Amino acid sequence: MLAVWSDGLRPDPALTVSEWADRHRVLSSRASAEPGRYRTSRTPYMRDIMDALSPMSPVQRVVFMKAAQVGATEAGCCFIGFVIHHAPGPMLCVQPTVEMAKRASRQRIDPLIEESPAIRERVKPARSRDAGNTMLSKDFPGGTLVLTGANSAVGLRSMPARYLFLDEVDAYPASADEEGDPVGLAEARSLTFAHRRKVFLASTPTIRGLSRIEREYEVSDLRIARLAIDTGYEASAVYAWGRKVGIAQVSPIKGVEGFNRSSPVSGPTYVDATEGGKKIRRGARLWTVAVSTFKSETYRYLRLERPTDEDLAEGIRFPAGTVHLPSWADSEWCKQFVAEQLVTVKNRRGFTKLEWQKLRERNEALDCRVYARAAAWIAGADRWPEAKWRDLEGQLAVVASTSESQAGQVRRIARRPRRIIKFSGMQ
């Protein structure tokens, strides 16, 4: 009895949603192609999205405009699991229809509960006579999870909800039983919780100009404007996707070995694309990237001498190009980031050349850095004047430290009373 009482007095550990998922979530073979421990490192772009849904974040609404099958629903499931286990309260999960809500319950929520011990012990087993765990309602200590469809006005106004997960909002009907916009009806359920609410909207956009998620994204204060995608092995699929999204936002790239420091990215060139089985001449725009140049740049930045704490206290800044790793960069990511080395090799004619060779099989972190660097080059970042950078800082409310003693440290994002973060991306 005393031990139980002591456990009750002990505060919960300060976890973010992504940390909770890595620690407690287990994926089922019924709902995942990779059953076993959930690893945010498999979809690192979802980390900031999930962490914005954590109680310690000031963000109230997170909007994610995305491509298909990039992990948004799984992030929503992590959000649900976190609420049940770590931050209990009333939660509403809205699917486009009631039938889809039932399917999500069977295929997503039930495996989430059954395979994760931390959640399973808090939700009663489903029994025909027990109303605490039904297909559309899951009770747990301190809260309840209700699943409903956007086509059911009754379900949308059935309860107050501190937490909302609105999945695939572009598939919602224009009105729920002629009572108004389903998103508006659902969000009205959370108003009583004021600044403590968390709302997560996710969807693949549909028709430009009519898309719900696009409207939300367009008023965002954070956006990803351009992606560089390696087209190797799946060129046709990438070209088709790039045409669908728009060439202003997507830059398919082709990496080539060798160095070209004066112009590491060349193009674009127009190549044929296939869409719906039909060949489209010059249907895709392709950029060529001299990957060795950007790899050498990365390793050169990694070798820069970092100032000591005493140097920083004296106002000495980090050298331009210094690599600052995010807090989520684990040992596996770091190994991938330095997974290659530059060596001198001889060709068949006996001439020597420099060549990057792998030290290990997995090198995705380094590849992604090279692709992101190429995207920045294509966007013109290497040629932006100082005024452009200052303007971008102003748009994102980035402010430098007011203390001279902190002059060399990383800049911080100024917090607002109510902040909305929007995300757009793909795997």
Contacts in CASP RR format, 6 or more apart in sequence:
PFRMAT RR
TARGET T0000
AUTHOR 0000-0000-0000
METHOD contacts of the structure
MODEL  1
MLAVWSDGLRPDPALTVSEWADRHRVLSSRASAEPGRYRTSRTPYMRDIM
DALSPMSPVQRVVFMKAAQVGATEAGCCFIGFVIHHAPGPMLCVQPTVEM
AKRASRQRIDPLIEESPAIRERVKPARSRDAGNTMLSKDFPGGTLVLTGA
NSAVGLRSMPARYLFLDEVDAYPASADEEGDPVGLAEARSLTFAHRRKVF
LASTPTIRGLSRIEREYEVSDLRIARLAIDTGYEASAVYAWGRKVGIAQV
SPIKGVEGFNRSSPVSGPTYVDATEGGKKIRRGARLWTVAVSTFKSETYR
YLRLERPTDEDLAEGIRFPAGTVHLPSWADSEWCKQFVAEQLVTVKNRRG
FTKLEWQKLRERNEALDCRVYARAAAWIAGADRWPEAKWRDLEGQLAVVA
STSESQAGQVRRIARRPRRIIKFSGMQ
12 86 0 8 1.000
14 56 0 8 1.000
15 23 0 8 1.000
15 54 0 8 1.000
15 82 0 8 1.000
15 86 0 8 1.000
16 50 0 8 1.000
16 51 0 8 1.000
16 54 0 8 1.000
16 56 0 8 1.000
16 57 0 8 1.000
17 50 0 8 1.000
17 51 0 8 1.000
17 53 0 8 1.000
17 54 0 8 1.000
17 75 0 8 1.000
17 78 0 8 1.000
17 79 0 8 1.000
17 82 0 8 1.000
18 40 0 8 1.000
18 46 0 8 1.000
18 47 0 8 1.000
18 50 0 8 1.000
18 51 0 8 1.000
18 78 0 8 1.000
18 328 0 8 1.000
20 78 0 8 1.000
20 81 0 8 1.000
20 82 0 8 1.000
20 85 0 8 1.000
20 86 0 8 1.000
21 38 0 8 1.000
21 40 0 8 1.000
21 50 0 8 1.000
21 78 0 8 1.000
21 82 0 8 1.000
22 37 0 8 1.000
22 38 0 8 1.000
22 39 0 8 1.000
22 40 0 8 1.000
24 81 0 8 1.000
24 85 0 8 1.000
24 116 0 8 1.000
24 117 0 8 1.000
24 118 0 8 1.000
24 119 0 8 1.000
25 37 0 8 1.000
25 38 0 8 1.000
25 77 0 8 1.000
25 78 0 8 1.000
25 81 0 8 1.000
25 112 0 8 1.000
25 116 0 8 1.000
26 36 0 8 1.000
26 37 0 8 1.000
26 38 0 8 1.000
26 115 0 8 1.000
26 116 0 8 1.000
26 117 0 8 1.000
27 34 0 8 1.000
27 35 0 8 1.000
27 36 0 8 1.000
27 37 0 8 1.000
27 38 0 8 1.000
27 111 0 8 1.000
27 115 0 8 1.000
28 35 0 8 1.000
28 111 0 8 1.000
28 112 0 8 1.000
28 114 0 8 1.000
28 115 0 8 1.000
29 35 0 8 1.000
30 107 0 8 1.000
30 111 0 8 1.000
31 107 0 8 1.000
31 108 0 8 1.000
31 111 0 8 1.000
31 112 0 8 1.000
32 74 0 8 1.000
34 42 0 8 1.000
36 115 0 8 1.000
38 74 0 8 1.000
38 78 0 8 1.000
40 46 0 8 1.000
40 47 0 8 1.000
40 50 0 8 1.000
40 328 0 8 1.000
41 328 0 8 1.000
41 330 0 8 1.000
41 332 0 8 1.000
41 333 0 8 1.000
43 70 0 8 1.000
43 71 0 8 1.000
43 74 0 8 1.000
43 75 0 8 1.000
43 427 0 8 1.000
44 328 0 8 1.000
44 333 0 8 1.000
45 70 0 8 1.000
45 425 0 8 1.000
45 427 0 8 1.000
46 70 0 8 1.000
46 71 0 8 1.000
46 72 0 8 1.000
46 74 0 8 1.000
46 75 0 8 1.000
47 328 0 8 1.000
48 421 0 8 1.000
48 423 0 8 1.000
49 62 0 8 1.000
49 64 0 8 1.000
49 75 0 8 1.000
49 423 0 8 1.000
50 75 0 8 1.000
50 76 0 8 1.000
50 78 0 8 1.000
50 79 0 8 1.000
51 57 0 8 1.000
52 59 0 8 1.000
52 62 0 8 1.000
52 421 0 8 1.000
53 59 0 8 1.000
53 62 0 8 1.000
53 79 0 8 1.000
53 82 0 8 1.000
53 198 0 8 1.000
53 200 0 8 1.000
54 82 0 8 1.000
55 87 0 8 1.000
55 196 0 8 1.000
55 198 0 8 1.000
58 195 0 8 1.000
58 415 0 8 1.000
58 416 0 8 1.000
58 418 0 8 1.000
58 419 0 8 1.000
59 198 0 8 1.000
59 419 0 8 1.000
59 420 0 8 1.000
59 421 0 8 1.000
60 195 0 8 1.000
60 197 0 8 1.000
60 198 0 8 1.000
60 199 0 8 1.000
60 418 0 8 1.000
60 419 0 8 1.000
60 420 0 8 1.000
61 199 0 8 1.000
61 200 0 8 1.000
61 201 0 8 1.000
61 420 0 8 1.000
61 421 0 8 1.000
62 198 0 8 1.000
62 199 0 8 1.000
62 200 0 8 1.000
62 201 0 8 1.000
62 420 0 8 1.000
62 421 0 8 1.000
62 422 0 8 1.000
62 423 0 8 1.000
63 201 0 8 1.000
63 202 0 8 1.000
63 213 0 8 1.000
63 216 0 8 1.000
63 217 0 8 1.000
63 220 0 8 1.000
63 420 0 8 1.000
63 421 0 8 1.000
63 422 0 8 1.000
63 423 0 8 1.000
64 72 0 8 1.000
64 75 0 8 1.000
64 200 0 8 1.000
64 201 0 8 1.000
64 202 0 8 1.000
64 203 0 8 1.000
64 213 0 8 1.000
64 422 0 8 1.000
64 423 0 8 1.000
64 424 0 8 1.000
64 425 0 8 1.000
65 203 0 8 1.000
65 204 0 8 1.000
65 205 0 8 1.000
65 213 0 8 1.000
65 214 0 8 1.000
65 216 0 8 1.000
65 217 0 8 1.000
65 422 0 8 1.000
65 423 0 8 1.000
65 424 0 8 1.000
65 425 0 8 1.000
66 72 0 8 1.000
66 202 0 8 1.000
66 203 0 8 1.000
66 204 0 8 1.000
66 423 0 8 1.000
66 424 0 8 1.000
66 425 0 8 1.000
66 426 0 8 1.000
67 204 0 8 1.000
67 241 0 8 1.000
67 245 0 8 1.000
67 425 0 8 1.000
67 426 0 8 1.000
67 427 0 8 1.000
68 204 0 8 1.000
69 427 0 8 1.000
70 425 0 8 1.000
70 426 0 8 1.000
70 427 0 8 1.000
71 427 0 8 1.000
72 167 0 8 1.000
72 202 0 8 1.000
73 104 0 8 1.000
73 108 0 8 1.000
73 167 0 8 1.000
73 202 0 8 1.000
75 200 0 8 1.000
75 202 0 8 1.000
76 165 0 8 1.000
76 167 0 8 1.000
76 200 0 8 1.000
76 202 0 8 1.000
77 108 0 8 1.000
77 109 0 8 1.000
77 112 0 8 1.000
79 163 0 8 1.000
79 165 0 8 1.000
79 198 0 8 1.000
79 200 0 8 1.000
80 91 0 8 1.000
80 93 0 8 1.000
80 109 0 8 1.000
80 112 0 8 1.000
80 145 0 8 1.000
80 165 0 8 1.000
81 112 0 8 1.000
81 116 0 8 1.000
81 119 0 8 1.000
83 89 0 8 1.000
83 91 0 8 1.000
83 145 0 8 1.000
83 163 0 8 1.000
84 113 0 8 1.000
84 119 0 8 1.000
84 122 0 8 1.000
84 123 0 8 1.000
84 138 0 8 1.000
84 140 0 8 1.000
84 145 0 8 1.000
85 118 0 8 1.000
85 119 0 8 1.000
85 122 0 8 1.000
88 140 0 8 1.000
88 141 0 8 1.000
88 142 0 8 1.000
88 143 0 8 1.000
89 142 0 8 1.000
89 143 0 8 1.000
89 144 0 8 1.000
89 162 0 8 1.000
89 163 0 8 1.000
90 143 0 8 1.000
90 144 0 8 1.000
90 146 0 8 1.000
90 159 0 8 1.000
90 160 0 8 1.000
90 161 0 8 1.000
90 162 0 8 1.000
90 163 0 8 1.000
91 143 0 8 1.000
91 144 0 8 1.000
91 145 0 8 1.000
91 146 0 8 1.000
91 161 0 8 1.000
91 162 0 8 1.000
91 163 0 8 1.000
91 164 0 8 1.000
91 165 0 8 1.000
92 145 0 8 1.000
92 146 0 8 1.000
92 148 0 8 1.000
92 156 0 8 1.000
92 159 0 8 1.000
92 161 0 8 1.000
92 163 0 8 1.000
92 164 0 8 1.000
92 165 0 8 1.000
92 186 0 8 1.000
92 189 0 8 1.000
93 101 0 8 1.000
93 104 0 8 1.000
93 109 0 8 1.000
93 145 0 8 1.000
93 146 0 8 1.000
93 147 0 8 1.000
93 148 0 8 1.000
93 164 0 8 1.000
93 165 0 8 1.000
93 167 0 8 1.000
94 101 0 8 1.000
94 147 0 8 1.000
94 148 0 8 1.000
94 149 0 8 1.000
94 150 0 8 1.000
94 156 0 8 1.000
94 164 0 8 1.000
94 165 0 8 1.000
94 166 0 8 1.000
94 167 0 8 1.000
94 172 0 8 1.000
94 182 0 8 1.000
94 186 0 8 1.000
95 101 0 8 1.000
95 103 0 8 1.000
95 104 0 8 1.000
95 147 0 8 1.000
95 148 0 8 1.000
95 149 0 8 1.000
95 150 0 8 1.000
95 167 0 8 1.000
95 168 0 8 1.000
96 149 0 8 1.000
96 150 0 8 1.000
96 151 0 8 1.000
96 167 0 8 1.000
96 168 0 8 1.000
96 171 0 8 1.000
96 172 0 8 1.000
96 173 0 8 1.000
97 149 0 8 1.000
97 150 0 8 1.000
97 151 0 8 1.000
98 136 0 8 1.000
98 148 0 8 1.000
98 149 0 8 1.000
98 151 0 8 1.000
98 152 0 8 1.000
100 149 0 8 1.000
101 136 0 8 1.000
101 147 0 8 1.000
101 148 0 8 1.000
101 149 0 8 1.000
102 135 0 8 1.000
102 136 0 8 1.000
102 147 0 8 1.000
104 147 0 8 1.000
104 167 0 8 1.000
105 135 0 8 1.000
105 136 0 8 1.000
105 147 0 8 1.000
106 135 0 8 1.000
109 138 0 8 1.000
109 145 0 8 1.000
109 147 0 8 1.000
110 126 0 8 1.000
112 119 0 8 1.000
113 119 0 8 1.000
113 120 0 8 1.000
113 123 0 8 1.000
113 138 0 8 1.000
114 120 0 8 1.000
122 140 0 8 1.000
122 141 0 8 1.000
123 133 0 8 1.000
123 138 0 8 1.000
123 139 0 8 1.000
123 140 0 8 1.000
124 130 0 8 1.000
124 132 0 8 1.000
124 133 0 8 1.000
124 139 0 8 1.000
125 133 0 8 1.000
126 133 0 8 1.000
126 134 0 8 1.000
127 133 0 8 1.000
131 137 0 8 1.000
131 139 0 8 1.000
132 138 0 8 1.000
132 139 0 8 1.000
133 139 0 8 1.000
135 147 0 8 1.000
136 146 0 8 1.000
136 147 0 8 1.000
136 148 0 8 1.000
137 144 0 8 1.000
137 145 0 8 1.000
137 146 0 8 1.000
137 147 0 8 1.000
138 144 0 8 1.000
138 145 0 8 1.000
144 159 0 8 1.000
146 155 0 8 1.000
146 158 0 8 1.000
146 159 0 8 1.000
146 161 0 8 1.000
148 155 0 8 1.000
148 156 0 8 1.000
148 158 0 8 1.000
149 155 0 8 1.000
149 156 0 8 1.000
149 182 0 8 1.000
150 156 0 8 1.000
150 166 0 8 1.000
150 169 0 8 1.000
150 171 0 8 1.000
150 172 0 8 1.000
150 173 0 8 1.000
150 176 0 8 1.000
150 182 0 8 1.000
150 183 0 8 1.000
150 186 0 8 1.000
151 172 0 8 1.000
151 173 0 8 1.000
151 176 0 8 1.000
151 177 0 8 1.000
151 182 0 8 1.000
152 176 0 8 1.000
152 177 0 8 1.000
153 176 0 8 1.000
153 177 0 8 1.000
153 178 0 8 1.000
153 179 0 8 1.000
153 180 0 8 1.000
153 185 0 8 1.000
154 177 0 8 1.000
156 176 0 8 1.000
156 182 0 8 1.000
156 185 0 8 1.000
156 186 0 8 1.000
156 189 0 8 1.000
157 179 0 8 1.000
157 185 0 8 1.000
157 188 0 8 1.000
157 189 0 8 1.000
159 189 0 8 1.000
160 189 0 8 1.000
160 190 0 8 1.000
160 192 0 8 1.000
160 193 0 8 1.000
161 186 0 8 1.000
161 189 0 8 1.000
161 190 0 8 1.000
161 193 0 8 1.000
161 197 0 8 1.000
162 190 0 8 1.000
162 193 0 8 1.000
162 196 0 8 1.000
162 197 0 8 1.000
162 198 0 8 1.000
163 190 0 8 1.000
163 197 0 8 1.000
163 198 0 8 1.000
163 199 0 8 1.000
164 186 0 8 1.000
164 187 0 8 1.000
164 189 0 8 1.000
164 190 0 8 1.000
164 197 0 8 1.000
164 198 0 8 1.000
164 199 0 8 1.000
164 200 0 8 1.000
165 200 0 8 1.000
165 202 0 8 1.000
166 183 0 8 1.000
166 186 0 8 1.000
166 199 0 8 1.000
166 200 0 8 1.000
166 201 0 8 1.000
166 202 0 8 1.000
167 202 0 8 1.000
167 203 0 8 1.000
168 202 0 8 1.000
168 203 0 8 1.000
168 204 0 8 1.000
169 182 0 8 1.000
169 183 0 8 1.000
169 201 0 8 1.000
169 202 0 8 1.000
169 203 0 8 1.000
169 212 0 8 1.000
169 213 0 8 1.000
170 203 0 8 1.000
170 204 0 8 1.000
170 205 0 8 1.000
170 206 0 8 1.000
170 211 0 8 1.000
170 212 0 8 1.000
170 213 0 8 1.000
171 203 0 8 1.000
171 206 0 8 1.000
172 182 0 8 1.000
172 183 0 8 1.000
172 212 0 8 1.000
173 182 0 8 1.000
174 181 0 8 1.000
175 181 0 8 1.000
175 182 0 8 1.000
176 182 0 8 1.000
176 185 0 8 1.000
179 185 0 8 1.000
183 201 0 8 1.000
183 212 0 8 1.000
187 199 0 8 1.000
190 197 0 8 1.000
190 199 0 8 1.000
191 197 0 8 1.000
195 418 0 8 1.000
201 213 0 8 1.000
201 216 0 8 1.000
202 213 0 8 1.000
203 211 0 8 1.000
203 212 0 8 1.000
203 213 0 8 1.000
204 213 0 8 1.000
205 211 0 8 1.000
205 213 0 8 1.000
205 214 0 8 1.000
205 217 0 8 1.000
208 214 0 8 1.000
209 215 0 8 1.000
216 422 0 8 1.000
217 223 0 8 1.000
217 422 0 8 1.000
217 424 0 8 1.000
219 420 0 8 1.000
219 422 0 8 1.000
220 420 0 8 1.000
220 421 0 8 1.000
220 422 0 8 1.000
220 424 0 8 1.000
221 395 0 8 1.000
221 396 0 8 1.000
221 397 0 8 1.000
221 419 0 8 1.000
221 420 0 8 1.000
221 421 0 8 1.000
221 422 0 8 1.000
222 396 0 8 1.000
222 421 0 8 1.000
222 422 0 8 1.000
222 423 0 8 1.000
223 422 0 8 1.000
223 423 0 8 1.000
223 424 0 8 1.000
224 423 0 8 1.000
224 424 0 8 1.000
224 425 0 8 1.000
225 249 0 8 1.000
225 379 0 8 1.000
226 249 0 8 1.000
226 250 0 8 1.000
226 251 0 8 1.000
226 375 0 8 1.000
226 378 0 8 1.000
226 379 0 8 1.000
227 249 0 8 1.000
227 250 0 8 1.000
227 251 0 8 1.000
227 375 0 8 1.000
227 425 0 8 1.000
227 426 0 8 1.000
228 251 0 8 1.000
228 252 0 8 1.000
228 253 0 8 1.000
228 287 0 8 1.000
228 289 0 8 1.000
228 371 0 8 1.000
228 372 0 8 1.000
228 374 0 8 1.000
228 375 0 8 1.000
228 378 0 8 1.000
229 238 0 8 1.000
229 242 0 8 1.000
229 250 0 8 1.000
229 251 0 8 1.000
229 252 0 8 1.000
229 253 0 8 1.000
229 371 0 8 1.000
230 253 0 8 1.000
230 255 0 8 1.000
230 367 0 8 1.000
230 371 0 8 1.000
231 238 0 8 1.000
231 239 0 8 1.000
231 252 0 8 1.000
231 253 0 8 1.000
231 254 0 8 1.000
231 286 0 8 1.000
232 238 0 8 1.000
232 254 0 8 1.000
235 252 0 8 1.000
236 273 0 8 1.000
236 274 0 8 1.000
238 252 0 8 1.000
239 252 0 8 1.000
239 271 0 8 1.000
239 273 0 8 1.000
239 274 0 8 1.000
239 283 0 8 1.000
239 284 0 8 1.000
240 273 0 8 1.000
240 274 0 8 1.000
240 275 0 8 1.000
240 276 0 8 1.000
241 250 0 8 1.000
241 426 0 8 1.000
242 250 0 8 1.000
242 252 0 8 1.000
242 284 0 8 1.000
243 273 0 8 1.000
243 275 0 8 1.000
243 280 0 8 1.000
243 283 0 8 1.000
243 284 0 8 1.000
247 285 0 8 1.000
251 268 0 8 1.000
251 285 0 8 1.000
251 287 0 8 1.000
251 374 0 8 1.000
251 375 0 8 1.000
251 378 0 8 1.000
252 284 0 8 1.000
252 285 0 8 1.000
252 286 0 8 1.000
252 287 0 8 1.000
253 265 0 8 1.000
253 286 0 8 1.000
253 287 0 8 1.000
253 288 0 8 1.000
253 289 0 8 1.000
253 371 0 8 1.000
253 374 0 8 1.000
254 286 0 8 1.000
254 287 0 8 1.000
254 288 0 8 1.000
254 289 0 8 1.000
255 288 0 8 1.000
255 289 0 8 1.000
255 290 0 8 1.000
255 291 0 8 1.000
256 288 0 8 1.000
256 289 0 8 1.000
256 290 0 8 1.000
256 291 0 8 1.000
257 290 0 8 1.000
257 291 0 8 1.000
257 292 0 8 1.000
257 355 0 8 1.000
257 356 0 8 1.000
258 290 0 8 1.000
258 291 0 8 1.000
258 292 0 8 1.000
258 293 0 8 1.000
259 290 0 8 1.000
259 292 0 8 1.000
259 293 0 8 1.000
259 296 0 8 1.000
259 354 0 8 1.000
260 266 0 8 1.000
260 290 0 8 1.000
260 293 0 8 1.000
261 293 0 8 1.000
264 289 0 8 1.000
264 290 0 8 1.000
264 293 0 8 1.000
264 294 0 8 1.000
264 374 0 8 1.000
264 377 0 8 1.000
265 287 0 8 1.000
265 288 0 8 1.000
265 289 0 8 1.000
265 290 0 8 1.000
265 374 0 8 1.000
265 377 0 8 1.000
265 378 0 8 1.000
266 287 0 8 1.000
266 288 0 8 1.000
266 290 0 8 1.000
267 286 0 8 1.000
267 287 0 8 1.000
267 288 0 8 1.000
268 285 0 8 1.000
268 286 0 8 1.000
268 287 0 8 1.000
269 285 0 8 1.000
269 286 0 8 1.000
269 288 0 8 1.000
270 282 0 8 1.000
270 283 0 8 1.000
270 284 0 8 1.000
270 285 0 8 1.000
270 286 0 8 1.000
271 282 0 8 1.000
271 283 0 8 1.000
271 284 0 8 1.000
271 285 0 8 1.000
271 286 0 8 1.000
272 279 0 8 1.000
272 280 0 8 1.000
272 281 0 8 1.000
272 282 0 8 1.000
272 283 0 8 1.000
272 284 0 8 1.000
273 279 0 8 1.000
273 280 0 8 1.000
273 283 0 8 1.000
273 284 0 8 1.000
274 280 0 8 1.000
287 374 0 8 1.000
287 378 0 8 1.000
289 370 0 8 1.000
289 371 0 8 1.000
289 374 0 8 1.000
291 356 0 8 1.000
291 370 0 8 1.000
292 354 0 8 1.000
292 355 0 8 1.000
292 356 0 8 1.000
294 369 0 8 1.000
294 370 0 8 1.000
294 373 0 8 1.000
294 374 0 8 1.000
295 340 0 8 1.000
295 342 0 8 1.000
295 356 0 8 1.000
295 366 0 8 1.000
295 370 0 8 1.000
296 342 0 8 1.000
297 373 0 8 1.000
298 323 0 8 1.000
298 366 0 8 1.000
298 369 0 8 1.000
298 370 0 8 1.000
298 373 0 8 1.000
299 338 0 8 1.000
299 342 0 8 1.000
301 321 0 8 1.000
301 322 0 8 1.000
301 323 0 8 1.000
302 323 0 8 1.000
302 338 0 8 1.000
304 318 0 8 1.000
304 319 0 8 1.000
304 321 0 8 1.000
304 322 0 8 1.000
304 323 0 8 1.000
305 319 0 8 1.000
306 318 0 8 1.000
306 319 0 8 1.000
306 322 0 8 1.000
307 316 0 8 1.000
307 317 0 8 1.000
307 318 0 8 1.000
307 408 0 8 1.000
312 405 0 8 1.000
312 406 0 8 1.000
312 407 0 8 1.000
312 408 0 8 1.000
312 409 0 8 1.000
313 405 0 8 1.000
315 404 0 8 1.000
315 405 0 8 1.000
315 407 0 8 1.000
315 408 0 8 1.000
316 407 0 8 1.000
316 408 0 8 1.000
317 407 0 8 1.000
317 408 0 8 1.000
318 324 0 8 1.000
318 408 0 8 1.000
324 410 0 8 1.000
325 334 0 8 1.000
329 337 0 8 1.000
332 362 0 8 1.000
333 365 0 8 1.000
334 365 0 8 1.000
335 360 0 8 1.000
335 362 0 8 1.000
336 360 0 8 1.000
336 362 0 8 1.000
336 363 0 8 1.000
336 364 0 8 1.000
336 365 0 8 1.000
336 366 0 8 1.000
337 365 0 8 1.000
337 366 0 8 1.000
337 369 0 8 1.000
338 359 0 8 1.000
338 366 0 8 1.000
339 358 0 8 1.000
339 359 0 8 1.000
339 360 0 8 1.000
339 362 0 8 1.000
339 363 0 8 1.000
339 365 0 8 1.000
339 366 0 8 1.000
340 356 0 8 1.000
340 357 0 8 1.000
340 358 0 8 1.000
340 359 0 8 1.000
340 363 0 8 1.000
340 366 0 8 1.000
341 356 0 8 1.000
341 357 0 8 1.000
341 359 0 8 1.000
342 354 0 8 1.000
342 355 0 8 1.000
342 356 0 8 1.000
343 354 0 8 1.000
343 355 0 8 1.000
343 356 0 8 1.000
343 357 0 8 1.000
344 352 0 8 1.000
344 353 0 8 1.000
344 354 0 8 1.000
344 355 0 8 1.000
345 352 0 8 1.000
345 353 0 8 1.000
345 354 0 8 1.000
345 355 0 8 1.000
346 352 0 8 1.000
346 353 0 8 1.000
347 353 0 8 1.000
376 382 0 8 1.000
392 398 0 8 1.000
393 399 0 8 1.000
393 411 0 8 1.000
396 413 0 8 1.000
397 413 0 8 1.000
397 414 0 8 1.000
397 416 0 8 1.000
398 411 0 8 1.000
398 412 0 8 1.000
398 413 0 8 1.000
398 414 0 8 1.000
399 411 0 8 1.000
399 412 0 8 1.000
399 414 0 8 1.000
400 407 0 8 1.000
400 411 0 8 1.000
401 407 0 8 1.000
401 408 0 8 1.000
401 409 0 8 1.000
401 411 0 8 1.000
401 412 0 8 1.000
END
